[in-house]
Amino acid sequence: MTHQWQTPSFEEVELQTRKSHTACLFDANKILVYGGEIMSHIPRDVLLITVTQGPHQYLSFNIQQIEMKEQDPRRSDHSAQVSGDKMYIFGGVDPQGRASDELWSLDLKDLKWTKCPQKGAIPS
């Protein structure tokens, strides 16, 4: 490990500046980026970043931009966590600017969203 900063090159995907998103690590070398805002618009995609270590300890990044269908919850300012084969998101703000108290899961194998039933006192 070099303990030095490097600027990665993302030639295969044109990335736009994104804020209020989440990024979750899973499978030891994959990062899942979801939601947030790009110029006040909540995107309908998931970025899957696979990190591999190349020669001389340099890292390389393979980025897949996966467009989601209409079933995704589209959120910014939410929280997210990966557990097993699913990413869970809670709360946040929807595209109309409304606060949400919903819990959703994304199956990481088939990339399908499911709204999770909630019981008891749901956090606001």
C-alpha positions as CSV (number, residue, x, y, z in Angstrom):
1,M,0.0,0.0,0.0
2,T,1.4,3.4,-1.0
3,H,-0.7,5.6,1.2
4,Q,-0.8,8.2,-1.6
5,W,-3.8,9.9,-3.2
6,Q,-4.5,9.2,-6.8
7,T,-7.1,10.5,-9.3
8,P,-8.8,7.6,-11.0
9,S,-9.8,7.7,-14.6
10,F,-13.4,6.9,-15.4
11,E,-13.2,6.7,-19.2
12,E,-16.0,4.2,-19.8
13,V,-18.7,6.2,-18.0
14,E,-19.3,10.0,-18.0
15,L,-19.9,10.7,-14.4
16,Q,-21.7,13.8,-13.2
17,T,-21.2,15.5,-9.8
18,R,-23.7,14.0,-7.4
19,K,-24.7,15.0,-3.8
20,S,-26.8,13.6,-1.0
21,H,-26.3,10.0,-2.3
22,T,-25.2,6.9,-0.5
23,A,-22.3,4.6,-1.3
24,C,-22.2,1.0,0.2
25,L,-19.3,-1.4,0.1
26,F,-20.1,-5.1,-0.6
27,D,-18.3,-8.3,-1.8
28,A,-15.0,-6.7,-0.5
29,N,-14.3,-4.8,-3.7
30,K,-17.6,-3.4,-5.0
31,I,-19.2,0.0,-4.2
32,L,-22.9,0.6,-4.9
33,V,-23.8,4.3,-5.4
34,Y,-27.5,5.2,-5.3
35,G,-29.7,8.2,-5.4
36,G,-28.7,11.7,-4.5
37,E,-29.0,14.7,-6.8
38,I,-27.4,15.8,-10.0
39,M,-28.2,19.5,-10.6
40,S,-31.4,19.3,-8.4
41,H,-32.6,16.1,-10.3
42,I,-32.7,12.7,-8.7
43,P,-31.2,10.2,-11.1
44,R,-32.8,6.9,-12.0
45,D,-29.7,4.8,-11.9
46,V,-27.3,2.7,-9.8
47,L,-23.5,3.0,-10.2
48,L,-21.7,-0.3,-9.6
49,I,-18.0,0.4,-9.1
50,T,-15.6,-2.6,-9.0
51,V,-12.2,-1.9,-7.6
52,T,-9.2,-4.0,-8.5
53,Q,-5.6,-3.7,-7.5
54,G,-3.2,-3.6,-10.4
55,P,0.5,-3.6,-10.8
56,H,2.6,-1.5,-8.4
57,Q,-0.4,-1.3,-5.9
58,Y,-2.4,1.0,-8.2
59,L,-6.1,0.6,-8.2
60,S,-8.4,0.4,-11.2
61,F,-12.1,1.1,-11.3
62,N,-14.7,-0.5,-13.5
63,I,-17.9,1.5,-13.4
64,Q,-21.2,0.3,-14.6
65,Q,-24.0,2.8,-14.8
66,I,-27.2,0.7,-14.5
67,E,-30.4,2.5,-15.5
68,M,-33.3,1.5,-13.2
69,K,-36.9,1.0,-14.2
70,E,-39.9,2.9,-12.8
71,Q,-40.1,0.7,-9.7
72,D,-37.1,2.3,-8.0
73,P,-37.9,4.6,-5.1
74,R,-35.7,7.5,-6.3
75,R,-34.4,9.2,-3.2
76,S,-31.8,11.7,-2.0
77,D,-30.7,12.3,1.6
78,H,-31.6,8.7,2.5
79,S,-29.6,6.1,4.4
80,A,-28.4,2.8,3.0
81,Q,-26.8,-0.4,4.1
82,V,-26.0,-3.7,2.3
83,S,-26.8,-6.9,4.1
84,G,-26.3,-10.2,2.3
85,D,-27.5,-9.9,-1.3
86,K,-29.6,-6.8,-0.7
87,M,-29.2,-3.1,-0.3
88,Y,-31.7,-1.4,2.0
89,I,-32.6,2.3,1.8
90,F,-34.6,4.1,4.4
91,G,-36.2,7.6,4.4
92,G,-34.9,10.5,2.4
93,V,-36.6,12.9,0.1
94,D,-38.5,11.9,-3.1
95,P,-38.3,13.8,-6.4
96,Q,-41.3,16.0,-5.4
97,G,-39.4,17.2,-2.3
98,R,-41.5,15.2,0.2
99,A,-39.9,13.4,3.2
100,S,-40.2,9.6,3.1
101,D,-40.4,7.1,5.9
102,E,-40.4,4.1,3.6
103,L,-38.0,1.1,3.6
104,W,-37.0,-0.4,0.3
105,S,-34.6,-3.2,-0.7
106,L,-32.7,-3.7,-3.9
107,D,-31.9,-7.3,-4.8
108,L,-28.2,-7.2,-5.9
109,K,-28.6,-10.3,-8.1
110,D,-31.5,-9.2,-10.3
111,L,-31.5,-5.4,-9.5
112,K,-35.2,-5.4,-8.5
113,W,-36.6,-3.1,-5.9
114,T,-39.2,-4.2,-3.3
115,K,-41.0,-2.0,-0.8
116,C,-40.5,-3.6,2.6
117,P,-43.5,-4.0,5.0
118,Q,-42.9,-2.2,8.3
119,K,-44.4,-2.9,11.7
120,G,-44.5,-1.0,14.9
121,A,-43.5,2.6,15.4
122,I,-41.9,3.8,12.1
123,P,-39.2,6.5,12.5
124,S,-40.1,9.8,10.9
